[in-house]
Amino acid sequence: MPEIASQGRAAAGVSPQCRFLLVSSPKGGSGKSVLSRHILVSAAQSGVRAIGLDFDRQQTLAKWSVRRARTREAFPDFADTTVESVALQDWRGALKRAEGYELAVMDTPPSVEDHLPAIDALAEAADLILIPAVCTQDDIESVVPWVKALNGKGFKCSVVLNRANRRTTSYVRMRGLLVKAGAVCPTELPQLEDIHVPSIKGLTLLDYKQSRGIAPFEEIWAYLRREVQL
């Protein structure tokens, strides 16, 4: 476990047993909640006791969790997940909610520059920071400085390319810029038209065994388990 993460959790009075994953991006619409809920389902399906901490005022992840609970009332075979709504102002209390869990997935709001003290505190407690990014010029201009800032503070982070299309020249150029800035997850999420459809019922692509979009999420889950030694 990275020393800086241990120090961050110790300062907040949190047990070192849980692994903390911070999902953060300065750009709205990058896919933070999509990534968070698929990770939570991956954990549940793998038998890893996980909790989602939704720091975003829009509560996208928490609302998804409520819909999932309703679906599970009729179809209990779907993996059970836990998400709690928390406030950035009470980040210490939020971290303590992870007591007894093996993994905490922290979904954060965009506009990180407006919440830097709290985001920095969460980053210090995190074993890994995942930064979803879409391959557009606007996203890259926001994400590259954020990656460099996190690296400069000694935090461990990795960019996850979202809605990636390898056949375009823009993908190659944007990915190259990100690789120069810092670590990039070896698996990207392709453009999937139906990725948001299951969320209507609180589900994910991982809940459907025949889903054509399941493989990238399985690979990302395997990647982050190695990265945080889970």
PAPAZA-990091 format. One record per residue: residue in one letter; x, y, z of N, C-alpha, C, CB in turn. Coordinates in steps of 0.05 Angstrom, whole numbers, padded with zeros to 5 digits, always signed. Glycine has a CB too. Example, Ala and Ser with C-alpha at 12.3 -4.5 7.8 and 13.67 -1.06 7.14 Angstrom:
2
A+00264-00114+00156+00246-00090+00156+00264-00066+00156+00226-00089+00181/S+00257-00045+00142+00273-00021+00143+00258+00001+00157+00282-00012+00114/
***
This chain:
230
M+00017-00024+00000+00000+00000+00000+00018+00025+00000-00019+00000+00025/P+00013+00044-00017+00029+00068-00018+00030+00083+00008+00019+00087-00040/E+00054+00092+00016+00057+00105+00042+00040+00130+00044+00086+00113+00046/I+00037+00145+00023+00021+00170+00024-00008+00164+00030+00024+00185-00002/A-00019+00142+00019-00047+00134+00025-00050+00126+00054-00055+00111+00007/S-00031+00112+00065-00032+00104+00093-00032+00128+00111-00009+00085+00100/Q-00015+00147+00104-00013+00172+00120-00039+00187+00119+00010+00189+00111/G-00052+00188+00095-00076+00203+00092-00099+00191+00108-00084+00204+00063/R-00101+00165+00108-00122+00152+00123-00116+00153+00153-00124+00122+00115/A-00091+00152+00161-00085+00154+00189-00092+00181+00200-00055+00149+00194/A-00088+00202+00184-00095+00229+00192-00125+00232+00196-00085+00249+00172/A-00141+00216+00181-00170+00218+00183-00181+00198+00203-00182+00213+00156/G-00163+00182+00215-00171+00162+00235-00186+00139+00223-00189+00175+00255/V-00177+00131+00198-00190+00109+00184-00172+00084+00184-00197+00118+00155/S-00184+00061+00186-00169+00036+00186-00155+00032+00159-00188+00012+00192/P-00131+00021+00160-00116+00017+00135-00125-00008+00120-00086+00015+00141/Q-00144-00023+00130-00152-00048+00118-00166-00045+00091-00169-00064+00137/C-00181-00023+00089-00197-00018+00064-00180-00005+00043-00221-00001+00071/R-00184-00012+00018-00172+00001-00004-00190+00023-00014-00165-00019-00027/F-00179+00047-00019-00195+00070-00028-00188+00076-00057-00190+00094-00010/L-00210+00079-00073-00207+00085-00101-00222+00112-00106-00218+00063-00120/L-00207+00132-00114-00219+00158-00120-00223+00161-00150-00200+00181-00109/V-00248+00166-00158-00255+00171-00186-00259+00200-00189-00280+00154-00195/S-00241+00213-00203-00241+00243-00204-00233+00253-00232-00221+00254-00183/S-00246+00274-00240-00240+00288-00265-00249+00317-00263-00252+00273-00289/P-00234+00335-00274-00243+00363-00274-00264+00369-00295-00219+00381-00279/K-00270+00349-00312-00289+00353-00335-00315+00338-00330-00276+00343-00361/G-00337+00352-00331-00363+00340-00329-00369+00322-00353-00385+00361-00326/G-00384+00301-00348-00392+00283-00370-00370+00264-00379-00401+00298-00393/S-00349+00261-00363-00327+00244-00370-00332+00214-00365-00302+00252-00356/G-00352+00208-00349-00359+00180-00344-00352+00171-00316-00345+00163-00363/K-00350+00189-00297-00342+00181-00269-00363+00162-00257-00339+00206-00252/S-00388+00169-00258-00409+00152-00246-00412+00126-00261-00435+00167-00245/V-00410+00126-00287-00411+00101-00302-00389+00082-00294-00409+00107-00333/L-00365+00093-00291-00342+00077-00283-00346+00067-00254-00316+00093-00286/S-00355+00084-00237-00358+00077-00208-00378+00055-00205-00368+00102-00193/R-00401+00056-00218-00421+00036-00214-00413+00009-00226-00448+00044-00225/H-00398+00009-00248-00389-00016-00259-00367-00029-00240-00377-00012-00287/I-00351-00012-00228-00331-00022-00209-00345-00035-00184-00312+00000-00200/L-00366-00021-00175-00381-00032-00152-00394-00059-00158-00402-00012-00143/V-00405-00061-00182-00417-00087-00190-00396-00108-00194-00434-00083-00216/S-00373-00100-00205-00351-00119-00208-00342-00130-00181-00327-00106-00223/A-00340-00112-00162-00332-00120-00135-00352-00139-00123-00328-00095-00117/A-00377-00133-00125-00398-00150-00114-00398-00177-00127-00425-00137-00117/Q-00395-00178-00153-00394-00204-00167-00369-00220-00160-00396-00199-00197/S-00348-00207-00151-00323-00220-00144-00322-00228-00115-00300-00203-00152/G-00343-00221-00100-00343-00227-00072-00327-00207-00055-00333-00254-00067/V-00321-00184-00066-00307-00163-00051-00327-00144-00039-00288-00147-00070/R-00325-00141-00012-00344-00123+00002-00337-00094-00004-00344-00129+00033/A-00354-00080-00018-00347-00053-00027-00370-00034-00020-00342-00052-00057/I-00362-00008-00018-00382+00013-00013-00376+00036-00032-00381+00023+00016/G-00396+00048-00043-00393+00072-00059-00399+00097-00042-00412+00071-00084/L-00382+00117-00044-00386+00142-00030-00390+00164-00051-00361+00149-00012/D-00415+00174-00053-00422+00193-00073-00419+00222-00062-00451+00188-00083/F-00398+00235-00071-00393+00263-00061-00405+00284-00080-00363+00267-00060/D-00417+00276-00102-00428+00294-00121-00456+00304-00112-00429+00282-00150/R-00461+00329-00113-00487+00340-00104-00510+00330-00122-00487+00370-00105/Q-00504+00323-00146-00525+00312-00164-00533+00284-00156-00515+00312-00193/Q-00516+00270-00140-00522+00244-00129-00529+00223-00151-00545+00246-00110/T-00515+00224-00173-00520+00205-00195-00516+00177-00186-00503+00212-00219/L-00494+00171-00173-00488+00144-00164-00507+00135-00143-00459+00143-00153/A-00514+00152-00124-00533+00145-00103-00561+00139-00114-00534+00167-00082/K-00570+00155-00133-00596+00151-00145-00596+00124-00160-00604+00174-00164/W-00574+00118-00174-00572+00092-00188-00575+00069-00167-00545+00090-00203/S-00562+00072-00144-00563+00052-00124-00592+00047-00113-00545+00059-00100/V-00607+00069-00111-00635+00066-00102-00651+00050-00123-00647+00094-00098/R-00647+00056-00148-00661+00042-00169-00652+00012-00169-00655+00054-00197/R-00627+00007-00164-00618-00021-00163-00631-00036-00140-00587-00022-00159/A-00634-00023-00117-00647-00036-00094-00675-00044-00100-00646-00017-00069/R-00689-00026-00115-00717-00032-00123-00718-00056-00142-00730-00007-00136/T-00699-00057-00161-00698-00079-00180-00692-00105-00165-00677-00073-00201/R-00675-00104-00146-00667-00128-00131-00690-00139-00114-00643-00123-00114/E-00710-00122-00108-00733-00132-00093-00748-00153-00110-00751-00109-00085/A-00748-00149-00136-00762-00168-00154-00742-00189-00165-00775-00153-00177/F-00717-00181-00168-00697-00199-00179-00672-00200-00161-00689-00191-00208/P-00674-00214-00138-00652-00213-00119-00626-00226-00128-00661-00227-00094/D-00626-00239-00151-00601-00252-00161-00581-00232-00170-00607-00271-00183/F-00589-00207-00176-00570-00187-00183-00553-00180-00158-00584-00161-00193/A-00527-00177-00163-00508-00172-00140-00516-00147-00124-00480-00169-00151/D-00514-00149-00098-00521-00128-00080-00498-00107-00079-00528-00138-00052/T-00505-00082-00080-00485-00061-00078-00494-00040-00057-00480-00047-00105/T-00475-00026-00046-00480-00006-00025-00469+00021-00034-00469-00015+00002/V-00485+00042-00033-00476+00069-00039-00488+00088-00018-00484+00078-00068/E-00471+00106-00008-00480+00126+00011-00475+00154+00001-00467+00122+00038/S-00494+00172+00005-00490+00200-00002-00474+00213+00020-00517+00215-00006/V-00452+00227+00012-00435+00240+00032-00428+00268+00022-00409+00223+00036/A-00418+00285+00040-00411+00312+00033-00381+00317+00033-00425+00332+00053/L-00372+00332+00014-00343+00338+00013-00334+00353+00038-00337+00355-00012/Q-00351+00369+00049-00344+00384+00073-00338+00366+00097-00365+00404+00081/D-00350+00342+00096-00346+00322+00118-00331+00298+00107-00373+00314+00130/W-00309+00303+00093-00294+00281+00081-00283+00262+00101-00272+00292+00064/R-00275+00272+00125-00265+00253+00146-00287+00233+00154-00255+00269+00170/G-00311+00244+00159-00333+00226+00166-00340+00207+00144-00357+00243+00174/A-00338+00217+00119-00344+00200+00096-00324+00176+00095-00343+00216+00070/L-00299+00181+00099-00279+00160+00098-00284+00139+00120-00251+00171+00102/K-00294+00147+00142-00299+00129+00164-00323+00110+00158-00305+00144+00190/R-00340+00118+00139-00363+00101+00131-00353+00076+00118-00381+00116+00111/A-00327+00075+00109-00316+00052+00095-00306+00031+00115-00294+00060+00077/E-00308+00036+00141-00299+00017+00161-00314-00010+00157-00304+00028+00190/G-00299-00031+00156-00311-00058+00153-00313-00067+00124-00337-00058+00165/Y-00306-00049+00105-00307-00056+00077-00279-00061+00066-00320-00033+00060/E-00277-00076+00044-00251-00081+00031-00244-00060+00011-00252-00109+00018/L-00264-00047+00000-00260-00027-00021-00280-00005-00019-00262-00040-00049/A-00271+00020-00022-00288+00043-00023-00284+00058-00049-00283+00062+00002/V-00305+00062-00064-00304+00075-00090-00316+00103-00086-00320+00060-00112/M-00299+00124-00089-00307+00151-00083-00313+00166-00109-00286+00166-00066/D-00338+00172-00114-00346+00187-00138-00348+00216-00131-00374+00176-00149/T-00334+00233-00146-00331+00261-00139-00343+00279-00160-00302+00268-00135/P-00350+00304-00153-00361+00323-00172-00339+00334-00191-00374+00346-00158/P-00347+00346-00214-00328+00359-00231-00320+00386-00218-00339+00364-00260/S-00307+00403-00233-00298+00429-00223-00282+00426-00197-00323+00448-00217/V-00262+00408-00199-00246+00402-00176-00232+00426-00164-00225+00381-00183/E-00227+00446-00181-00213+00470-00171-00230+00485-00150-00207+00489-00194/D-00256+00480-00150-00274+00492-00130-00274+00477-00103-00302+00494-00141/H-00262+00453-00103-00262+00436-00079-00235+00425-00073-00282+00413-00082/L-00214+00440-00079-00187+00429-00078-00179+00419-00050-00168+00450-00086/P-00184+00433-00028-00176+00422-00002-00188+00394+00004-00184+00440+00020/A-00213+00391-00002-00226+00365+00003-00217+00344-00016-00257+00368+00002/I-00214+00351-00042-00205+00332-00062-00176+00323-00056-00206+00344-00090/D-00159+00342-00047-00132+00334-00040-00132+00315-00016-00116+00359-00033/A-00149+00320+00003-00151+00302+00026-00159+00274+00018-00170+00313+00047/L-00179+00272+00000-00188+00246-00010-00166+00233-00026-00214+00249-00026/A-00151+00249-00042-00130+00238-00058-00107+00227-00040-00118+00259-00076/E-00102+00240-00018-00082+00230+00001-00090+00203+00013-00078+00250+00023/A-00116+00199+00016-00126+00174+00028-00129+00152+00007-00153+00179+00041/A-00128+00159-00018-00133+00139-00040-00109+00122-00046-00143+00154-00064/D-00114+00097-00051-00093+00079-00061-00088+00083-00091-00100+00049-00055/L-00109+00092-00104-00108+00097-00133-00129+00117-00141-00111+00071-00150/I-00122+00136-00159-00141+00155-00170-00146+00148-00199-00130+00184-00167/L-00171+00142-00206-00178+00137-00233-00190+00162-00245-00198+00113-00235/I-00180+00170-00269-00188+00194-00282-00200+00188-00309-00164+00214-00285/P-00226+00186-00311-00238+00180-00337-00236+00205-00355-00268+00173-00334/A-00230+00200-00381-00227+00223-00399-00237+00215-00427-00198+00231-00401/V-00252+00232-00440-00261+00228-00467-00240+00239-00486-00289+00241-00472/C-00236+00226-00508-00215+00235-00527-00224+00259-00544-00208+00212-00545/T-00227+00281-00531-00233+00306-00545-00213+00327-00535-00262+00316-00540/Q-00209+00348-00551-00191+00369-00544-00199+00383-00518-00189+00390-00566/D-00225+00387-00514-00234+00400-00490-00227+00384-00465-00265+00405-00491/D-00231+00357-00467-00225+00340-00444-00195+00340-00438-00235+00312-00449/I-00180+00337-00459-00151+00335-00456-00140+00360-00443-00137+00330-00482/E-00150+00384-00451-00141+00409-00440-00147+00411-00410-00153+00432-00454/S-00167+00397-00401-00174+00397-00372-00159+00375-00358-00204+00394-00368/V-00158+00352-00370-00147+00328-00356-00117+00328-00353-00156+00303-00370/V-00102+00336-00374-00073+00335-00373-00062+00352-00350-00061+00346-00400/P-00071+00377-00346-00061+00392-00323-00068+00379-00296-00072+00420-00324/W-00092+00366-00295-00100+00353-00271-00083+00329-00265-00130+00344-00273/V-00076+00313-00285-00058+00290-00282-00031+00300-00272-00056+00275-00308/K-00021+00321-00284+00006+00331-00277+00006+00341-00248+00015+00353-00296/A-00016+00354-00240-00018+00365-00213-00019+00342-00193-00044+00382-00210/L-00034+00321-00198-00035+00298-00180-00008+00284-00178-00057+00278-00189/N+00005+00280-00201+00031+00268-00201+00051+00285-00186+00041+00263-00230/G+00049+00311-00189+00067+00329-00175+00065+00328-00145+00063+00357-00184/K+00042+00320-00135+00037+00317-00106+00043+00289-00096+00008+00325-00100/G+00052+00272-00114+00059+00245-00106+00037+00225-00105+00072+00246-00080/F+00013+00232-00116-00010+00214-00116-00008+00194-00139-00036+00230-00117/K-00018+00170-00134-00018+00149-00155-00044+00151-00171-00015+00121-00142/C-00042+00156-00196-00066+00160-00213-00063+00146-00240-00072+00189-00216/S-00085+00141-00253-00085+00128-00279-00110+00138-00294-00086+00097-00276/V-00106+00146-00319-00127+00156-00336-00141+00132-00350-00116+00175-00358/V-00168+00133-00350-00183+00113-00365-00197+00127-00388-00205+00099-00346/L-00189+00120-00412-00201+00132-00436-00229+00122-00440-00184+00126-00461/N-00248+00140-00443-00276+00133-00446-00287+00142-00473-00293+00147-00423/R-00306+00127-00483-00317+00131-00510-00295+00134-00531-00335+00157-00510/A-00276+00115-00529-00253+00116-00547-00259+00102-00574-00229+00102-00533/N-00248+00114-00595-00251+00102-00622-00223+00101-00634-00270+00120-00639/R-00212+00077-00634-00184+00074-00643-00181+00080-00673-00175+00045-00638/R-00202+00080-00688-00200+00084-00716-00196+00114-00724-00224+00073-00730/T-00198+00131-00705-00196+00160-00711-00167+00170-00705-00217+00176-00696/T-00159+00189-00720-00132+00201-00715-00132+00217-00689-00124+00219-00739/S-00156+00228-00682-00157+00244-00657-00152+00226-00633-00185+00257-00655/Y-00161+00201-00634-00156+00182-00612-00126+00178-00608-00170+00155-00617/V-00112+00174-00629-00083+00169-00627-00069+00193-00616-00071+00162-00655/R-00076+00217-00625-00063+00241-00616-00070+00247-00587-00072+00265-00633/M-00095+00244-00579-00103+00250-00552-00091+00230-00532-00134+00250-00549/R-00091+00205-00540-00080+00184-00522-00050+00190-00518-00084+00156-00534/G-00037+00198-00540-00008+00204-00538-00003+00227-00518+00003+00212-00565/L-00020+00247-00518-00016+00269-00499-00020+00260-00471-00036+00292-00506/L-00039+00242-00466-00044+00232-00439-00021+00214-00430-00070+00217-00439/V-00011+00197-00448+00012+00180-00440+00036+00196-00432+00019+00161-00464/K+00040+00219-00446+00063+00236-00438+00058+00249-00411+00066+00257-00460/A+00033+00253-00403+00027+00266-00378+00029+00247-00354-00001+00278-00379/G+00022+00222-00358+00022+00203-00336+00012+00176-00344+00005+00214-00313/A+00006+00159-00324-00002+00131-00329-00030+00130-00342-00002+00115-00303/V-00033+00112-00361-00059+00108-00374-00066+00078-00372-00058+00117-00404/C-00091+00073-00364-00101+00046-00362-00098+00032-00389-00130+00045-00352/P-00088+00007-00389-00085-00007-00415-00111-00014-00429-00069-00032-00411/T-00133-00012-00415-00159-00018-00428-00175+00008-00428-00174-00040-00413/E-00186+00014-00452-00204+00037-00454-00233+00028-00457-00196+00056-00477/L-00251+00046-00452-00279+00041-00456-00288+00051-00483-00297+00054-00433/P-00298+00033-00500-00306+00042-00527-00332+00057-00526-00309+00017-00546/Q-00339+00068-00549-00365+00082-00552-00387+00060-00552-00366+00100-00577/L-00404+00060-00532-00426+00040-00530-00452+00055-00528-00422+00021-00506/E-00470+00051-00548-00495+00065-00549-00514+00057-00526-00509+00061-00575/D-00511+00032-00517-00530+00023-00497-00519+00022-00469-00540-00005-00504/I-00497+00036-00464-00484+00035-00438-00501+00046-00416-00458+00049-00439/H-00518+00066-00422-00535+00079-00402-00562+00066-00399-00538+00108-00409/V-00570+00048-00417-00596+00036-00416-00601+00020-00390-00600+00018-00440/P-00582+00003-00382-00586-00013-00358-00589+00004-00333-00564-00033-00354/S-00577+00028-00332-00578+00044-00308-00606+00054-00301-00560+00069-00312/I-00624+00052-00320-00652+00060-00315-00664+00043-00292-00670+00058-00340/K-00654+00018-00291-00664+00000-00270-00642-00005-00249-00672-00027-00282/G-00622+00012-00249-00600+00008-00229-00582-00015-00236-00612+00004-00202/L-00580-00022-00261-00563-00043-00270-00539-00033-00286-00579-00064-00286/T-00522-00051-00294-00499-00044-00311-00496-00065-00333-00472-00042-00294/L-00478-00060-00351-00473-00080-00372-00463-00107-00360-00452-00070-00392/L-00450-00105-00337-00440-00129-00324-00462-00147-00313-00421-00121-00301/D-00486-00137-00311-00508-00153-00301-00520-00170-00322-00529-00135-00289/Y-00511-00167-00347-00521-00183-00370-00497-00199-00381-00534-00164-00391/K-00498-00225-00378-00475-00241-00385-00469-00240-00415-00481-00270-00377/Q-00489-00235-00431-00485-00234-00460-00479-00206-00471-00510-00246-00474/S-00475-00187-00453-00470-00160-00462-00445-00158-00478-00469-00141-00438/R-00446-00144-00501-00422-00141-00517-00402-00121-00506-00430-00133-00546/G-00411-00106-00486-00393-00086-00474-00381-00094-00448-00407-00061-00471/I-00383-00120-00441-00375-00129-00414-00345-00131-00411-00388-00156-00408/A-00331-00139-00432-00302-00145-00431-00285-00122-00420-00292-00153-00458/P-00288-00097-00431-00271-00075-00421-00274-00070-00391-00278-00050-00436/F-00298-00072-00381-00302-00068-00352-00290-00090-00336-00332-00066-00346/E-00291-00115-00346-00278-00137-00332-00248-00133-00331-00285-00164-00346/E-00237-00123-00353-00208-00118-00355-00199-00095-00336-00199-00112-00384/I-00215-00074-00335-00209-00052-00317-00210-00061-00288-00228-00028-00322/W-00229-00078-00282-00231-00088-00255-00206-00105-00248-00256-00106-00251/A-00197-00122-00266-00173-00137-00261-00148-00119-00258-00168-00157-00284/Y-00148-00098-00274-00125-00079-00273-00124-00065-00246-00128-00058-00295/L-00147-00054-00237-00146-00039-00212-00142-00057-00188-00171-00023-00208/R-00151-00082-00189-00146-00101-00167-00116-00105-00164-00160-00128-00172/R-00101-00107-00186-00072-00110-00184-00059-00084-00174-00060-00117-00211/E-00069-00061-00183-00057-00036-00176-00060-00029-00146-00070-00014-00192/V-00082-00037-00134-00087-00031-00106-00082-00055-00088-00115-00020-00102/Q-00073-00077-00100-00067-00102-00086-00091-00112-00070-00043-00098-00067/L-00114-00114-00084-00139-00122-00071-00143-00152-00075-00163-00106-00083/
***
